[in-house]
Amino acid sequence: MVRANGAVSLRELARVVQTSEVTVRRDVRALEAEGLLDRRHGGAVLPGGFTRESGFPQKSHLATAEKTAIADVAASLVEEGEAIVVGAGTTTQELARRLARVPGLTVVTNSLLVAQALAHANRVEVVMTGGTLRGSNYALVGSGAEQSLQGLRVSRAFLSGSGLTAERGLSTSNMLSASVDRALVQAAAEVVVLADHTKLGSDTMFQTVPTDVITRLVTDEPPAHDERAAGELQALADQGVQIAVAGTGAAAGPTGGEQLPPGARPRRDMPLPVQRGRMAAGQFRGPGGAMAAETLERTARVADMRRR
């Protein structure tokens, strides 16, 4: 799966091999030790330094429930009659589908997917940038796109990317896409980043939005025991980024997420960093025979993951 998609979330791996995320996490560590993949926050990528960019067909099948929940929360931020810019990406495409219901809205975008999602929204005006089509993500890039954004001013920019860290902010793997995203940021009074938990802590080649420019992050709740993703969220909050956590289940609030003001600590039920070296309660309990059986079962799962 990682070879085919470039990246995959632990949730998706657990669903495919029909086991728990905790078990998959141990299996991924074993594969990383063999040099077959690199672990990332909440998922795994092909080995080799910075995360490479997957194409649209692969991205569209990753973390779909999380992207839907994030889009619901992001759409609740948009007001009637507002003018916004929306960047390219599968998460922003989900957002665009929800913006079709906002009357009097003006959306400036370089994404054909965003424009297509809004094409039949009678009460929404869509403004496309110029530029050269980049087929891998259906986005317009280059000097034509950047020049068409000069002199533009809107209330908010909604952007996604390939990775997000507290140290560098939002980043992407393509230089042309990064340049257009920077131009979109320049046109907006506020910047809202849409990033699911698999992108937290991932760092890619080209910075698009520095952390101190990000007004708000809309993300989903990291899996339990993902201390690195939780730590990254805390570091972003400490730097003044407002964080909205989207719920993927029925327990989500009215807007699907919880707002955290600048400097606030993440809520108590969000996974926070745990002390390294401590085993979870009940881990490796039982007689030695049970441990051996678990080892054999894990070996079989790892072999199955290799085949996939």
C-alpha positions as CSV (number, residue, x, y, z in Angstrom):
1,M,0.0,0.0,0.0
2,V,2.8,2.4,0.8
3,R,4.6,1.7,-2.4
4,A,1.4,2.3,-4.4
5,N,0.2,5.4,-2.6
6,G,3.5,7.0,-1.4
7,A,1.9,7.3,2.1
8,V,-0.7,5.6,4.2
9,S,-2.3,6.3,7.6
10,L,-2.2,3.8,10.5
11,R,-6.0,3.9,10.5
12,E,-6.2,2.8,6.9
13,L,-3.6,0.0,7.5
14,A,-5.5,-1.2,10.6
15,R,-8.7,-1.3,8.5
16,V,-7.1,-3.3,5.7
17,V,-5.3,-5.9,7.8
18,Q,-8.3,-6.0,10.3
19,T,-6.4,-5.3,13.5
20,S,-5.8,-2.4,16.0
21,E,-3.8,0.7,15.4
22,V,-1.6,-0.2,18.4
23,T,-0.7,-3.5,16.7
24,V,-0.2,-1.9,13.3
25,R,2.2,0.7,14.9
26,R,4.4,-2.1,16.2
27,D,4.4,-3.8,12.8
28,V,5.3,-0.6,11.1
29,R,8.3,-0.2,13.5
30,A,9.5,-3.6,12.4
31,L,9.2,-2.7,8.7
32,E,11.1,0.6,9.4
33,A,13.9,-1.4,11.1
34,E,14.2,-3.4,7.8
35,G,14.4,-0.1,5.8
36,L,11.2,-0.8,3.9
37,L,9.4,2.4,5.0
38,D,9.7,5.4,7.2
39,R,7.3,6.1,10.0
40,R,5.5,9.5,10.1
41,H,3.0,10.9,12.6
42,G,0.0,8.7,12.3
43,G,1.2,6.8,9.2
44,A,4.1,5.6,7.0
45,V,5.8,6.8,3.8
46,L,8.3,5.4,1.4
47,P,11.9,5.6,2.8
48,G,14.2,8.4,1.7
49,G,14.3,11.6,3.7
50,F,11.6,14.2,2.9
51,T,8.1,13.0,2.2
52,R,7.5,12.7,-1.5
53,E,4.2,14.0,-3.0
54,S,1.5,11.5,-4.0
55,G,-0.7,12.1,-7.0
56,F,-4.4,13.0,-6.7
57,P,-5.7,9.4,-7.2
58,Q,-3.6,8.3,-4.2
59,K,-4.4,11.3,-2.0
60,S,-8.1,11.1,-2.6
61,H,-8.3,7.7,-0.9
62,L,-6.2,8.7,2.2
63,A,-7.8,9.7,5.5
64,T,-11.2,10.3,3.8
65,A,-13.3,10.4,7.0
66,E,-10.8,12.8,8.6
67,K,-10.9,15.2,5.6
68,T,-14.6,15.2,5.6
69,A,-14.8,16.1,9.3
70,I,-12.1,18.8,8.8
71,A,-14.0,20.3,5.8
72,D,-17.2,20.5,7.9
73,V,-15.5,22.6,10.6
74,A,-13.7,24.8,8.0
75,A,-16.9,25.5,6.2
76,S,-18.5,26.7,9.5
77,L,-15.9,29.5,9.5
78,V,-17.1,31.0,6.2
79,E,-19.8,33.7,6.4
80,E,-22.3,34.9,3.9
81,G,-21.0,37.4,1.4
82,E,-17.4,36.8,2.2
83,A,-14.5,36.7,-0.3
84,I,-11.9,34.0,0.3
85,V,-9.1,32.1,-1.5
86,V,-9.0,28.3,-1.5
87,G,-5.8,26.5,-2.5
88,A,-5.4,23.1,-4.2
89,G,-5.8,19.7,-2.5
90,T,-8.1,16.9,-1.7
91,T,-9.1,18.5,1.7
92,T,-9.8,21.9,0.1
93,Q,-11.9,20.1,-2.5
94,E,-14.0,18.6,0.3
95,L,-14.3,22.2,1.7
96,A,-15.5,23.5,-1.6
97,R,-18.3,21.0,-1.8
98,R,-19.7,22.5,1.4
99,L,-19.2,26.1,0.4
100,A,-21.7,25.7,-2.4
101,R,-24.4,26.4,0.2
102,V,-23.0,29.8,1.3
103,P,-24.9,32.6,-0.4
104,G,-23.1,35.6,-1.8
105,L,-19.7,33.9,-1.5
106,T,-16.7,34.8,-3.8
107,V,-14.0,32.1,-4.1
108,V,-10.7,32.7,-5.7
109,T,-8.8,29.5,-6.5
110,N,-6.1,28.0,-8.6
111,S,-7.6,24.5,-8.3
112,L,-9.7,23.0,-11.0
113,L,-11.2,20.5,-8.5
114,V,-12.3,23.4,-6.2
115,A,-13.8,25.2,-9.2
116,Q,-15.6,22.1,-10.4
117,A,-17.1,21.5,-7.0
118,L,-18.6,25.0,-7.1
119,A,-19.5,25.1,-10.8
120,H,-23.2,24.6,-10.2
121,A,-23.5,26.8,-7.1
122,N,-25.7,29.6,-8.4
123,R,-25.1,31.9,-5.4
124,V,-21.3,31.5,-5.4
125,E,-18.9,33.4,-7.7
126,V,-15.8,31.5,-8.7
127,V,-12.7,33.4,-9.9
128,M,-9.9,31.2,-11.4
129,T,-6.3,32.3,-11.5
130,G,-4.3,32.1,-14.7
131,G,-1.3,29.8,-15.0
132,T,-0.1,26.5,-16.3
133,L,-2.0,23.3,-15.4
134,R,-0.1,20.9,-13.1
135,G,-1.8,17.6,-13.9
136,S,-0.9,15.6,-10.8
137,N,-3.1,17.8,-8.6
138,Y,-5.2,19.7,-11.1
139,A,-3.8,23.0,-10.0
140,L,-2.8,26.1,-12.0
141,V,0.8,27.2,-11.2
142,G,3.6,29.4,-12.5
143,S,4.0,33.1,-13.1
144,G,0.6,33.4,-14.7
145,A,-1.1,32.2,-11.5
146,E,1.1,34.3,-9.2
147,Q,0.6,37.5,-11.3
148,S,-3.2,37.1,-11.3
149,L,-3.2,37.3,-7.5
150,Q,-1.3,40.6,-7.3
151,G,-3.4,43.4,-5.8
152,L,-6.0,40.9,-4.5
153,R,-7.3,41.2,-0.9
154,V,-9.7,38.7,0.8
155,S,-10.6,37.9,4.3
156,R,-9.3,34.3,4.6
157,A,-7.1,31.8,2.8
158,F,-7.8,28.1,3.2
159,L,-4.8,26.0,2.4
160,S,-3.6,22.5,2.6
161,G,-0.1,20.9,2.0
162,S,2.1,17.9,2.3
163,G,3.4,18.4,5.9
164,L,3.0,20.6,8.9
165,T,5.5,21.2,11.8
166,A,5.7,23.8,14.5
167,E,9.3,24.6,13.4
168,R,8.7,25.4,9.7
169,G,4.9,25.6,9.4
170,L,3.1,24.3,6.3
171,S,5.2,22.8,3.4
172,T,4.8,21.0,0.1
173,S,6.9,18.9,-2.1
174,N,6.6,21.0,-5.3
175,M,8.3,24.3,-5.9
176,L,5.7,25.7,-8.3
177,S,2.9,24.8,-6.0
178,A,4.7,26.4,-3.0
179,S,5.1,29.7,-4.9
180,V,1.4,29.9,-5.7
181,D,0.4,29.0,-2.2
182,R,2.7,31.9,-0.9
183,A,0.9,34.3,-3.3
184,L,-2.5,33.1,-1.9
185,V,-1.3,33.8,1.6
186,Q,-0.2,37.3,0.6
187,A,-3.8,38.0,-0.5
188,A,-5.5,37.1,2.7
189,A,-6.0,38.8,6.1
190,E,-6.1,35.4,7.9
191,V,-4.7,32.0,7.0
192,V,-6.5,28.7,7.8
193,V,-4.6,25.5,7.4
194,L,-6.4,22.3,6.8
195,A,-4.3,19.2,7.7
196,D,-5.3,15.8,8.9
197,H,-3.2,14.1,11.6
198,T,-1.0,12.2,9.1
199,K,0.6,15.5,8.1
200,L,1.5,16.6,11.6
201,G,5.2,16.4,12.0
202,S,5.9,15.7,8.4
203,D,8.4,18.1,6.8
204,T,8.7,18.5,3.0
205,M,11.0,20.5,0.8
206,F,9.3,23.9,0.2
207,Q,7.9,26.0,3.0
208,T,4.6,27.7,2.0
209,V,3.2,29.2,5.3
210,P,5.5,29.9,8.3
211,T,4.0,29.1,11.6
212,D,3.8,32.7,12.7
213,V,1.5,33.5,9.7
214,I,-0.9,30.6,10.4
215,T,-4.1,32.0,12.1
216,R,-5.9,28.7,12.6
217,L,-5.3,25.0,12.1
218,V,-8.3,22.7,11.5
219,T,-7.3,19.1,12.1
220,D,-8.6,15.8,13.4
221,E,-7.8,14.1,16.7
222,P,-4.6,12.0,16.5
223,P,-4.9,8.3,17.3
224,A,-4.4,7.2,20.9
225,H,-0.8,7.0,21.9
226,D,0.5,9.1,19.0
227,E,2.6,11.2,21.2
228,R,4.5,12.9,18.4
229,A,1.4,14.3,16.7
230,A,0.0,15.4,20.1
231,G,3.3,17.1,20.8
232,E,3.2,18.9,17.5
233,L,-0.3,20.2,18.2
234,Q,0.9,21.5,21.6
235,A,3.9,23.2,20.0
236,L,1.7,24.9,17.4
237,A,-0.7,26.0,20.2
238,D,2.2,27.4,22.2
239,Q,3.2,29.5,19.2
240,G,-0.2,31.1,19.0
241,V,-2.0,29.0,16.4
242,Q,-5.7,28.6,17.1
243,I,-6.5,24.9,16.8
244,A,-9.9,23.4,15.9
245,V,-10.1,19.6,16.4
246,A,-12.7,18.0,14.1
247,G,-14.6,14.9,15.4
248,T,-15.0,12.0,13.0
249,G,-17.8,10.3,15.0
250,A,-21.2,11.1,16.4
251,A,-19.7,12.7,19.4
252,A,-18.6,15.8,17.5
253,G,-20.1,19.1,18.5
254,P,-22.4,21.4,16.6
255,T,-19.6,22.5,14.3
256,G,-17.8,19.2,14.3
257,G,-14.9,20.5,16.3
258,E,-13.5,22.2,19.4
259,Q,-11.8,25.6,19.3
260,L,-8.6,26.2,21.2
261,P,-7.6,29.9,21.6
262,P,-3.9,30.9,21.2
263,G,-1.6,29.5,23.9
264,A,-4.3,27.2,25.2
265,R,-3.5,23.6,26.2
266,P,-5.1,20.8,24.2
267,R,-8.2,19.3,25.8
268,R,-7.6,16.5,28.3
269,D,-9.1,13.8,26.1
270,M,-6.7,14.7,23.3
271,P,-3.7,12.2,23.4
272,L,-0.8,14.0,25.1
273,P,2.9,12.9,25.1
274,V,3.4,10.0,27.4
275,Q,6.6,9.0,29.2
276,R,8.9,7.0,27.0
277,G,9.9,3.5,28.1
278,R,6.7,2.8,30.1
279,M,4.6,-0.1,29.0
280,A,0.9,0.3,28.7
281,A,-1.3,-1.3,31.3
282,G,-1.8,-5.0,30.4
283,Q,1.0,-5.1,27.9
284,F,2.7,-8.5,27.7
285,R,0.5,-9.9,30.4
286,G,-0.1,-13.6,30.6
287,P,2.2,-16.7,30.4
288,G,5.1,-16.9,28.1
289,G,3.1,-19.0,25.6
290,A,0.8,-16.1,25.0
291,M,3.8,-13.9,24.2
292,A,5.1,-16.4,21.7
293,A,1.7,-16.7,20.0
294,E,1.5,-12.9,19.8
295,T,5.0,-12.8,18.2
296,L,4.0,-15.4,15.6
297,E,0.8,-13.5,14.8
298,R,2.7,-10.2,14.4
299,T,5.2,-11.8,12.1
300,A,2.3,-13.0,9.9
301,R,0.8,-9.6,9.8
302,V,4.0,-7.9,8.8
303,A,4.4,-10.4,6.0
304,D,0.9,-9.6,4.9
305,M,1.6,-5.9,5.0
306,R,4.7,-6.4,2.8
307,R,2.5,-8.2,0.2
308,R,0.0,-5.4,0.2
